[in-house]
Amino acid sequence: MLNGTSAPEFILLGFPELQEFRFLLFLTFLTIYLFTLLGNALIITISNVDVSLHIPMYFFLSNFSLLEICFTTVTVPRLLEDFLTGSHAISFQACIAQMYFFFFFGTTEFVLLATMAYDRYLAVCHPLQYPLLMDSRACACLALGSWLSGFLTPFLPIAFISQLPFNSSNQVNHFFCDTDPIIKLSTGNTFMADMMVFLVSAVIVLISFLLTVTSYALIVSTVCHIPSASGRRKTFSTCASHLLVVTIFYGTVIFMYLCPHSGQTSDMNKVVSVFYAIVTPMLNPIIYSLRNKDVKRALEKLLNQVKNKYLRHRGKASLL
């Protein structure tokens, strides 16, 4: 047995009170997952295919969509398997791996959201210098830095958690291996593990949040100095989609990880986790496509190209 644990696996309880609806839940989460994959894949495709979208804003958006696909894939396939088979067992190694990748992609998402806010700040507040400040090399470095920071950040807290002894209950009151419910199962001294998770989460969330808020405060200040109302609306509309995503993601995660847990039930934590880990990645393509004229235009152009290719192919087939 690894790490002094008497059980070779954990049991993810998931949603025990809803077991009679597990097939309905399976279909619901499968639909959400497929929509998330298709929606974010479509954002990536049109951002790379349409030449007019080869600008920093959509470069970061395609990175963000790829990140959303990875983030939701950490938890949903495993959850779907549990609903379908009724088996909730997960090995200690797989649990630690799931925890690491959830932390990895979550951290990357925070850093990338702050990077996207910085990009909008430069575009709005320094439009003349923007092409020089945010060239292709700067975009690549910022995106790589976001992914690298997410990759490195979880090592220390996950290392502390992996060394905890688990000698009693192995039932995890969650639908995936999150840090808090796993730490609660340990029979050893969890102070350092709790403190490390809280400190790392606080540093990542608060620093990225402050950078994002600062960027938007400067953007609002600049927009307020634009003389015409139409000019103010047009300028701020380029930031509206990103600001909405930031509000949803930060709000749920801050509630989950940085607020006191004394008044929160396990069921409430699971509901909030479902929202930010599963539902939010599905909403992002909707938010960016419905509120972004460039994305809608590029999508219409792509669909027309596919339609024309199909009609040409059909015409050639009929001639043969």
Disulfide bonds with the S-S distance in Angstrom:
Cys95-Cys177 2.03
